[in-house]
């Protein structure tokens, strides 16, 4: 169970004055989106949590094998993900990255397709 975030602003989603709650597959998808956008060291209470964007991804000529490994590890570390069936990470010349994967979760199959501007 998780509080729903708006897809565009990432603020809490409120409908008719009430907070929206995600459960099941929606909660897992949102948790993964947050995890994959969370920078290493961003949370002052635990600076070891997050994706090492500055260290491994926002560098000149990033090692794509390492970047793919970082994202795969983050996805598979989620408590609801049981297997990662398909995985694709591409980086375009304008530094837009697309992460696409299909995973089996405890709540059913999850299809993820997000673009990150890096």
C-alpha positions in Angstrom: 0.0 0.0 0.0 1.3 3.5 -0.9 0.1 7.0 -1.3 -0.4 7.7 -5.0 1.8 10.3 -6.6 0.7 12.4 -9.6 2.4 11.2 -12.9 3.5 14.7 -13.9 4.2 16.7 -10.8 5.0 13.7 -8.5 2.9 15.5 -5.8 0.4 13.5 -3.7 -2.6 12.7 -5.8 -5.9 14.1 -4.3 -9.3 13.3 -5.8 -12.4 14.9 -4.4 -10.4 16.0 -1.4 -9.2 12.5 -0.5 -5.7 11.1 -0.9 -5.5 8.2 -3.4 -4.0 4.9 -2.2 -2.2 2.5 -4.5 -2.1 -1.2 -3.7 -0.8 -4.3 -5.5 0.8 -3.8 -8.9 0.2 0.0 -8.9 2.1 0.3 -5.6 4.9 -1.8 -6.9 5.2 0.2 -10.2 5.3 3.5 -8.3 7.8 2.2 -5.8 10.1 1.1 -8.6 9.7 4.5 -10.3 10.8 6.2 -7.1 13.6 3.8 -6.5 15.0 4.2 -10.1 14.9 8.1 -9.8 16.5 8.2 -6.4 20.0 9.5 -6.4 22.7 7.9 -4.3 23.3 10.1 -1.2 20.1 12.0 -1.7 18.6 11.0 1.7 20.7 12.4 4.5 19.6 9.7 6.9 21.0 6.9 4.7 23.4 8.1 2.1 24.1 4.6 0.8 20.6 4.3 -0.7 20.0 5.2 -4.3 21.2 5.0 -7.9 24.8 6.2 -8.4 23.9 8.7 -11.1 26.8 11.1 -10.5 29.3 8.3 -10.0 28.4 6.0 -12.9 25.8 7.4 -15.2 26.3 11.2 -15.5 29.9 10.6 -16.7 31.4 11.1 -20.1 31.0 7.8 -22.0 29.3 5.8 -19.3 30.0 2.0 -19.3 26.6 0.8 -20.4 27.2 -2.7 -19.0 27.7 -1.2 -15.6 24.7 1.1 -15.9 22.5 -1.9 -17.0 23.8 -3.9 -14.0 23.0 -1.0 -11.6 19.4 -0.8 -12.9 18.9 -4.6 -13.0 20.1 -4.9 -9.4 17.8 -2.1 -8.2 14.8 -3.7 -9.9 15.5 -7.1 -8.5 16.0 -5.7 -5.0 12.4 -4.7 -4.7 10.5 -6.9 -2.3 7.7 -7.7 -4.8 9.8 -8.5 -7.9 10.3 -12.2 -8.2 12.0 -12.3 -11.6 13.1 -10.0 -14.4 12.0 -11.5 -17.8 12.9 -8.7 -20.2 15.2 -5.8 -19.7 16.4 -3.0 -22.1 18.3 0.2 -21.3 19.2 2.5 -24.2 21.0 5.8 -24.1 20.5 8.2 -27.1 23.0 10.8 -28.3 20.9 13.6 -26.6 21.4 11.8 -23.2 17.8 10.6 -23.0 17.7 7.1 -21.5 14.9 4.7 -21.9 14.4 1.9 -19.4 12.0 -0.9 -20.4 11.4 -4.1 -18.6 8.9 -6.9 -17.9 9.0 -8.4 -14.4 7.0 -11.0 -12.5 5.9 -9.7 -9.2 4.0 -11.1 -6.2 1.0 -9.1 -7.6 1.3 -10.2 -11.2 3.2 -9.2 -14.3 4.6 -5.7 -14.5 5.5 -3.8 -17.7 7.7 -0.7 -17.2 8.7 1.8 -19.9 10.1 5.1 -18.8 12.4 7.8 -20.3 14.9 9.5 -18.1 16.7 12.7 -19.3 20.2 12.4 -18.1 
